[in-house]
């Protein structure tokens, strides 16, 4: 099968150059034209896809070559882009920055090559003029396999500044496809782990996305960008599909959501459904009971530390979660979910499923992890190797139970997390598309526990 979806990768020389503004604004501007736009994000980031979804009305999806392997990037892309007119892929960090010590692995450049997609380089031009040509030339010539099809100049101060930049780039061979002036109204607030998620500021996020769209509309050549997207080569691979399991009646799997638990990959729900689960969302800040008939519970990442008072105040739900875990039902908890299952978080009572306490920390824990399941759990048998990602400013004491969840191989050896009865809880974020057996194993345990 050869499939062609017009597509662009929005990249930059470094973080903070304006990738999210340009990518989100472009998604929204093209959607306003009546196009079905497929939004994607390189890397493990959960927050940017929320803004992408707001801009396009479609689920934002991640493309992470470390978590999923390079071979799944094009199939996952085609899965998300099915039926769309054009796709916009927002990069991560600088164009050539990837997993530490792994060369180009998980970089925006690698993903662009795997997708056969042209790259649009967003350059923060606020403190340069003629030097911009040297910068663009360097990025365009560094890897011949990466096609930089155009540049968008961001944070341009004036007409004269724009004139100087364009003159400098005339001889570079890379066309200028947009010029954006400084516009504070498109800024989005950040805190200890990055941007504030859409779910926590929806009205303000809608306004911010509208401002991004207006800025891109006014400053970018949308026709030229679309023409560039149509130049992407066809991909000779089939779209990814979650493997369907025909194993009897559906099992109700409750999935935590709401403002406190916003981190989730769309493929997880799709894999659970394909494995025979009836996936029912609930909000631990508002719902006092688990969904009717809950046979298993998934609590992903998010910001429980921000909502510790509200989560603690919902005592009926905390008791229900504890009772479900005590019954031996499968419970999969990642990062925020781990904190919620502890005795306490920053002194506030939590569910008490785990004999551990959690607190905010000054130390940022961030990076990819190469892990092996230490104990047989509801997600993996002991010895199963999985890759994951950690991203938090909290600490749990103790860091591992009598039966740890994972043994970390990268960046240093240690054990982490808890496997107890049907509970599998850890800081490690994983992408189940790389290990579809995890969802199948979880649902099977829901039927038999």
MILO-644361 format. One line per field, with one value per residue (C-alpha): residue number from 1; x, y, z. Coordinates in Angstrom, 1 decimal. Example, Ala and Ser with C-alpha at 12.3 -4.5 7.8 and 13.67 -1.06 7.14 Angstrom:
2
num (1_2) .
x (12.3_13.7) .
y (-4.5_-1.1) .
z (7.8_7.1) .
This chain:
449
num (1_2_3_4_5_6_7_8_9_10_11_12_13_14_15_16_17_18_19_20_21_22_23_24_25_26_27_28_29_30_31_32_33_34_35_36_37_38_39_40_41_42_43_44_45_46_47_48_49_50_51_52_53_54_55_56_57_58_59_60_61_62_63_64_65_66_67_68_69_70_71_72_73_74_75_76_77_78_79_80_81_82_83_84_85_86_87_88_89_90_91_92_93_94_95_96_97_98_99_100_101_102_103_104_105_106_107_108_109_110_111_112_113_114_115_116_117_118_119_120_121_122_123_124_125_126_127_128_129_130_131_132_133_134_135_136_137_138_139_140_141_142_143_144_145_146_147_148_149_150_151_152_153_154_155_156_157_158_159_160_161_162_163_164_165_166_167_168_169_170_171_172_173_174_175_176_177_178_179_180_181_182_183_184_185_186_187_188_189_190_191_192_193_194_195_196_197_198_199_200_201_202_203_204_205_206_207_208_209_210_211_212_213_214_215_216_217_218_219_220_221_222_223_224_225_226_227_228_229_230_231_232_233_234_235_236_237_238_239_240_241_242_243_244_245_246_247_248_249_250_251_252_253_254_255_256_257_258_259_260_261_262_263_264_265_266_267_268_269_270_271_272_273_274_275_276_277_278_279_280_281_282_283_284_285_286_287_288_289_290_291_292_293_294_295_296_297_298_299_300_301_302_303_304_305_306_307_308_309_310_311_312_313_314_315_316_317_318_319_320_321_322_323_324_325_326_327_328_329_330_331_332_333_334_335_336_337_338_339_340_341_342_343_344_345_346_347_348_349_350_351_352_353_354_355_356_357_358_359_360_361_362_363_364_365_366_367_368_369_370_371_372_373_374_375_376_377_378_379_380_381_382_383_384_385_386_387_388_389_390_391_392_393_394_395_396_397_398_399_400_401_402_403_404_405_406_407_408_409_410_411_412_413_414_415_416_417_418_419_420_421_422_423_424_425_426_427_428_429_430_431_432_433_434_435_436_437_438_439_440_441_442_443_444_445_446_447_448_449) .
x (0.0_1.3_-0.5_-0.1_-1.1_0.1_2.2_4.6_7.0_7.3_10.8_13.2_16.8_16.0_13.2_11.5_11.7_7.9_7.2_4.0_2.6_3.3_2.2_-1.0_-1.8_-1.2_-3.5_-6.2_-5.8_-6.0_-9.0_-10.8_-10.4_-12.5_-9.6_-9.5_-6.2_-4.4_-2.4_0.8_3.6_7.1_8.2_6.4_4.8_1.1_0.3_0.9_-1.5_-4.3_-3.8_-3.6_-6.9_-8.5_-7.2_-8.3_-11.3_-9.3_-7.3_-3.7_-1.3_2.3_5.1_7.9_10.6_12.2_9.0_7.5_10.5_11.2_9.3_6.0_6.3_4.8_2.1_1.0_1.1_-1.2_-3.5_-4.0_-4.2_-6.7_-9.3_-7.5_-6.6_-3.3_-1.2_0.9_3.6_5.1_8.7_10.4_13.4_15.8_15.5_18.5_18.0_17.0_17.4_20.6_23.5_21.4_22.4_19.4_16.9_13.6_14.7_12.4_14.9_14.5_10.8_10.7_12.9_10.7_7.6_9.3_8.0_9.4_10.5_9.5_12.1_10.8_13.6_13.5_14.9_14.6_18.4_19.8_19.8_22.3_23.4_20.1_21.4_24.3_22.0_19.5_22.3_23.8_20.5_19.6_23.0_23.7_21.8_21.1_18.3_16.3_14.6_14.1_11.5_11.1_11.6_9.2_10.8_9.3_9.5_10.4_10.6_9.8_9.5_13.2_14.1_12.1_13.8_17.3_16.3_14.9_17.9_20.2_18.2_17.9_21.1_20.4_18.1_15.5_12.4_10.8_7.2_6.2_7.1_5.5_5.8_6.0_2.5_2.2_-1.5_-0.6_1.5_0.3_1.1_3.7_4.5_6.8_6.2_5.6_2.4_-0.8_-3.1_-6.2_-8.4_-7.4_-8.0_-10.3_-11.8_-8.3_-6.9_-9.6_-8.7_-5.0_-5.5_-7.6_-4.8_-2.2_-4.4_-4.8_-1.1_-0.3_-3.0_-1.7_2.0_2.4_1.9_-0.7_-0.8_3.0_2.8_0.1_2.0_5.1_2.9_1.7_5.3_5.7_6.4_3.9_4.5_4.7_3.4_0.0_-1.7_-1.4_-4.4_-5.0_-5.2_-8.8_-9.3_-12.5_-12.6_-16.2_-18.1_-16.9_-15.2_-15.8_-12.4_-12.7_-10.1_-9.4_-9.6_-10.6_-8.2_-6.0_-5.3_-4.8_-1.9_-2.9_-2.0_-5.0_-3.8_-4.2_-8.0_-8.1_-6.1_-8.2_-11.4_-9.9_-9.0_-12.7_-12.9_-15.9_-13.8_-15.7_-14.0_-14.5_-13.2_-11.6_-12.2_-16.0_-17.3_-17.9_-18.3_-16.4_-18.4_-21.0_-19.6_-15.9_-13.7_-10.4_-9.0_-6.4_-5.0_-2.6_-0.4_-1.3_-1.1_-2.5_-0.1_-2.0_-5.3_-4.3_-6.9_-9.8_-8.7_-8.3_-11.7_-13.4_-13.3_-16.1_-14.1_-10.8_-12.6_-14.0_-10.6_-9.1_-11.8_-11.4_-7.7_-8.2_-10.4_-7.6_-9.0_-6.4_-5.3_-2.7_-1.3_1.4_3.1_0.1_-1.8_1.0_0.8_-3.0_-2.7_-0.2_-1.2_-0.7_0.4_2.0_0.3_-3.2_-4.8_-5.0_-6.3_-4.0_-3.6_0.2_2.2_4.1_3.9_4.4_5.6_6.6_10.3_12.7_14.4_13.1_13.3_13.2_14.3_13.8_14.2_15.0_13.1_12.5_9.5_10.7_7.5_4.6_1.9_-1.3_0.6_3.6_5.1_8.5_11.3_9.3_11.4_9.7_10.8_9.3_9.7_9.8_8.8_8.0_8.9_7.7_9.2_7.6_9.0_9.8_10.5_9.7_7.7_8.6_7.7_9.0_7.3_10.4_14.1_15.7_18.6_19.0_20.4_21.4_20.3_17.6_14.2_11.1_7.3_4.9_3.2_0.7_-2.3_-3.7_-2.0_0.8_2.0_5.1_6.5_7.2_5.1_4.8_3.3_1.2_1.3_4.8_3.6_-0.1_0.0_-0.1_-3.7_-4.7_-3.2_-4.9_-8.4_-8.0_-7.2_-10.3_-12.4_-10.8_-10.1) .
y (0.0_3.5_6.3_10.0_12.7_16.2_17.2_19.6_19.4_22.6_22.7_25.3_25.7_25.5_25.4_28.8_29.8_29.8_26.3_25.9_29.3_28.6_25.0_25.6_28.8_27.0_24.1_26.6_28.8_25.8_24.4_27.7_27.2_24.1_21.6_18.5_19.0_16.1_17.4_15.7_16.3_14.9_13.5_12.5_15.9_15.6_19.3_20.7_18.1_19.5_22.9_21.1_19.4_22.7_24.2_21.4_19.6_16.3_14.3_15.5_12.6_12.0_10.6_9.3_7.2_6.3_5.1_3.4_2.7_4.3_1.6_2.7_6.4_6.3_3.8_5.8_9.0_7.5_6.1_9.6_11.3_9.0_11.0_14.3_16.9_17.9_17.1_19.5_18.0_20.1_19.3_19.0_21.0_21.9_20.2_17.8_17.3_13.7_11.2_11.9_9.7_8.1_10.2_11.3_8.9_10.7_14.0_16.1_15.5_11.7_11.9_14.2_11.7_8.8_10.7_12.0_15.4_18.8_20.9_24.6_26.1_28.7_31.1_33.6_36.6_39.0_39.5_39.1_40.3_39.1_36.2_34.5_33.4_31.6_29.9_28.7_27.6_25.5_23.8_23.2_21.7_19.6_16.5_16.0_13.7_16.6_18.8_22.3_23.8_27.2_29.4_31.4_34.4_35.0_38.0_40.4_43.9_46.2_46.6_47.6_44.5_42.3_43.9_43.1_39.5_38.9_40.4_38.1_35.0_35.8_33.9_31.0_29.1_28.7_30.7_32.9_31.6_33.8_36.8_37.1_40.2_40.1_39.4_38.9_38.0_34.6_33.7_30.8_30.5_28.0_26.4_23.7_21.2_23.5_25.0_24.9_22.3_23.3_21.4_23.9_27.1_26.3_29.8_31.4_28.6_29.2_32.9_32.1_29.6_32.2_34.8_32.3_31.6_35.3_35.9_33.0_34.1_37.6_36.8_33.5_32.5_29.7_28.8_28.3_26.2_24.0_23.6_22.5_20.0_18.5_17.8_15.2_11.7_8.8_6.5_2.8_1.4_0.6_2.6_1.3_-0.4_-1.6_-5.4_-6.5_-9.3_-11.3_-12.7_-12.4_-9.6_-6.1_-5.2_-1.7_0.1_3.5_6.1_9.1_12.5_16.1_18.9_16.8_14.0_15.3_13.2_10.3_9.0_8.5_5.0_3.7_4.1_2.7_-0.4_-0.9_-0.8_-3.1_-5.6_-5.7_-2.9_-0.5_2.6_5.0_8.4_9.9_13.0_12.4_16.0_15.8_12.3_10.7_7.1_5.1_4.3_1.5_-1.9_-0.8_-3.9_-2.0_1.4_3.5_6.7_8.5_11.5_15.1_17.6_16.1_18.3_21.4_19.9_18.0_19.9_18.9_15.4_14.9_16.5_13.9_11.3_9.1_8.5_7.9_5.2_3.7_3.6_2.0_-0.6_-1.5_-1.9_-4.0_-6.3_-7.2_-5.5_-4.3_-0.7_0.9_4.2_6.4_9.3_11.4_8.2_7.0_10.1_9.7_6.1_7.1_7.7_11.4_14.1_17.2_16.3_15.8_12.4_10.5_7.0_5.0_2.1_2.3_2.5_5.5_9.3_11.9_15.5_18.3_18.5_21.2_18.6_18.0_14.4_14.3_11.9_8.7_5.4_1.9_-0.4_-4.0_-5.3_-6.6_-8.2_-9.9_-7.2_-6.4_-4.6_-6.9_-10.1_-10.0_-9.7_-7.6_-4.8_-1.4_2.1_5.0_8.6_10.4_14.0_15.2_17.5_15.2_12.5_9.3_7.7_4.8_4.9_1.2_-1.5_-5.0_-6.0_-3.1_-2.3_-1.5_-2.0_1.0_0.5_4.1_6.5_4.4_1.2_1.3_-0.2_1.9_1.7_-0.8_-4.0_-5.1_-7.3_-5.9_-2.5_-1.5_2.0_3.9_7.2_5.7_7.0_4.3_4.2_1.1_1.1_-0.2_-3.1_-3.8_-6.8_-4.5_-3.4_-7.0_-8.3_-5.6_-6.3_-10.0_-9.4_-7.2_-10.2_-12.7_-10.7) .
z (0.0_-0.9_0.9_0.3_2.8_2.3_5.3_6.9_9.8_11.8_13.4_14.9_15.7_19.5_22.0_22.5_18.9_18.3_17.0_19.0_18.0_14.3_14.3_16.2_14.4_11.0_12.1_13.0_10.0_7.6_9.5_9.1_5.4_5.6_5.4_7.6_9.4_11.2_14.2_15.4_17.9_17.8_21.2_24.4_25.2_26.3_26.5_23.0_21.5_23.6_21.9_18.5_19.2_20.0_16.7_14.5_16.2_15.9_18.4_18.8_18.4_19.3_17.1_19.3_17.7_21.1_22.7_19.7_17.5_14.1_12.3_13.8_13.0_9.5_10.4_13.4_11.4_8.7_11.4_12.8_9.4_7.8_5.9_6.3_3.7_5.2_8.3_10.4_12.6_15.4_16.2_19.6_20.9_18.1_14.7_15.3_19.1_20.0_22.8_24.8_23.5_20.8_17.8_15.7_17.5_18.4_16.9_14.7_11.8_12.1_12.2_9.1_7.2_8.3_7.1_3.9_4.9_4.1_7.1_7.7_10.0_12.5_13.4_16.3_14.5_17.4_18.0_14.5_10.9_8.4_10.7_10.0_6.6_8.2_10.7_8.0_5.7_8.5_9.4_5.7_4.9_8.0_6.9_3.2_4.1_5.7_3.2_4.6_2.3_3.8_6.8_8.9_10.7_14.2_16.5_13.7_15.2_12.2_8.5_8.3_10.3_7.9_4.9_6.4_7.1_3.7_2.0_4.0_3.1_-0.7_-1.4_0.9_-1.5_1.3_0.7_3.4_3.8_6.6_8.9_12.3_14.4_18.2_19.6_23.3_23.1_21.7_24.7_26.9_30.6_31.8_35.2_36.6_33.7_30.8_29.3_31.3_29.7_27.7_30.2_32.9_30.9_28.1_27.5_27.5_25.4_22.7_22.6_22.4_19.5_17.7_18.1_16.8_13.8_13.1_13.3_11.0_8.6_8.4_8.3_6.3_2.7_3.3_-0.4_-0.5_2.7_1.2_-2.0_0.0_1.9_-1.3_-2.3_0.4_-1.0_-0.6_2.3_1.2_4.5_5.9_8.6_12.1_13.5_17.1_17.1_17.8_20.3_20.3_23.8_25.0_26.7_27.2_30.5_31.9_32.2_34.0_32.7_34.9_33.2_34.0_34.9_37.2_34.8_31.3_30.1_27.8_24.4_22.2_21.1_24.7_24.6_21.1_22.2_25.3_23.1_20.5_23.3_24.4_27.0_27.4_28.2_30.4_31.4_34.9_36.7_40.1_41.0_40.5_40.4_43.8_42.3_39.8_36.6_37.0_36.7_36.7_36.4_35.9_36.4_34.3_35.9_33.6_34.1_34.9_37.7_40.9_42.9_41.6_42.5_45.7_47.8_45.5_45.0_48.8_49.4_47.2_50.0_48.5_45.3_47.2_49.2_46.0_44.4_47.5_47.6_43.9_44.4_47.5_45.5_43.2_40.2_37.6_38.2_35.9_37.2_35.6_37.3_38.4_39.0_41.2_43.4_43.6_44.9_47.7_51.3_50.9_48.6_50.2_53.4_51.9_52.2_48.9_48.1_50.4_48.0_48.2_51.5_50.2_50.5_47.7_47.7_45.4_44.8_43.5_41.3_37.8_36.7_32.9_30.2_28.3_30.1_28.9_31.4_32.1_34.1_37.4_38.6_36.9_36.7_34.9_32.1_31.5_32.6_34.4_31.9_29.4_28.0_27.4_26.7_28.6_29.6_33.0_33.5_37.0_39.9_42.6_44.8_46.3_49.4_49.2_45.4_45.0_46.7_47.7_44.1_42.0_38.6_36.6_36.5_34.8_32.4_31.2_32.3_35.4_37.0_39.6_40.5_40.6_41.1_42.7_41.8_44.4_43.9_40.7_40.9_38.6_39.5_38.5_37.3_33.8_30.9_28.2_24.8_24.4_20.6_21.0_23.2_22.3_24.5_27.5_26.8_25.9_29.1_31.2_29.7_30.2_33.8_34.1_33.0_35.3_38.5) .
